[in-house]
Amino acid sequence: MLGYHGVADRAATANHFAFIFSDPHDFEAQVRLIATRSTPVSLEEIDAALRDGRPLPADAVHVTFDDGYRNNLDAAEILDRHRVPWSLFAVVDAVLDGYRPWYLRLADAVEASTNVMLPDGSVFEISSAAGKRAFSRKAKVAIMAAAHGNQDGVVDELLALPGMEAPQENAWPMLDVAALRELRAAGVEIGNHSARHRNLVRCSAADLHEEISSARARLEAAIEARVRYFAYPDGRHDRRVRVAVARDHELALATWTMRPPLDRFALRRYEPVNVDDLARILAKPEPWYGARWAQWNLAARARERAPGRKAFV
């Protein structure tokens, strides 16, 4: 199971947030590799095999995209050209109502800013791409630690810091309902990526219902099709979240996880950084990928859980 967010010509933009997207030429090389060296399968085929206890082909691969960026349409052309099935997990309020996800509000503000004064009086220099990424990593610790999964509230506080700009233009537009319907009609599986991409582990039971069950119902009504599958925002889940998702969905996708890779409600996904990385994943992903994921993520997640973690300091 492979995870992506979108495609963007990173050579043509200096935007620090572009790193989450694949370069179009490199992505085409990745899709070509998938089409020629593996067995592309649909999410429905994976679901049926797991439900019936049938083995999947040893080289089975499924491609997924999270969030619902408009540039997914460029990826769709590449995937269709090589006849590789894929699925799209949409942030429901973003594609239905025009809600601007908290991480894009932060990214746009960081991109427009050069220096930010922190609550302790120090100044964080973010005029360079490296500085913007460092600030964003530091900010994410506070954002993901937000009580009750209130990421938007913490971002509001960050955007109010002296020096932080809040541009009106959206650098990374999202798909709309019409585009989702067209993709669904073309055979793309549309899944639920929650209402507002909150940290579900920190949400109350009532908020989990809004983020998971209500979001699914609204998405189904909008695209006039069943929504059977879920992808955890930022890959965050625990037993309580998995149980909530299982009430309304048939499968749920994580990012990398220590759970069994084909756990129906924590399916492991790998996120290639380029075609060479993908080749290594397809050949033998473990143990090196899990070790890399831990190196990139565990320290920050430990800081999120630190007692009294409330502010960006």
Buried (B, 14 or more C-beta within 10 A) or exposed (E): BBBBBBBBEBEEEEBBBBEBBBBBEBBBBBBBBBBEEBBBBBBBBBBBBBEEEEEBEEEBBBBBBBBBBBBBBBBBEBBBEBEBBBBBBBBBBBBBEEBBBBBBBBBBBBBBBEEBEBEEEEEBBBEEBEBBBBBBEBBBBBBBBBEEBBBBBBBEBBBEBEBBEEEEEBBBEBBBBEBBBBBBEEEBBBBBBBBBBBBBBBBEEEBBBBBBBBBBBBBBEBBEBEBBBBBBBBBBBEEEBBEBBBEBBBBBBBBBBEBEBBBBBBBBBBBBEEBEBBBBBBEEBEEEBBEEBEEEBEEEEEBBEEEEBEEBE
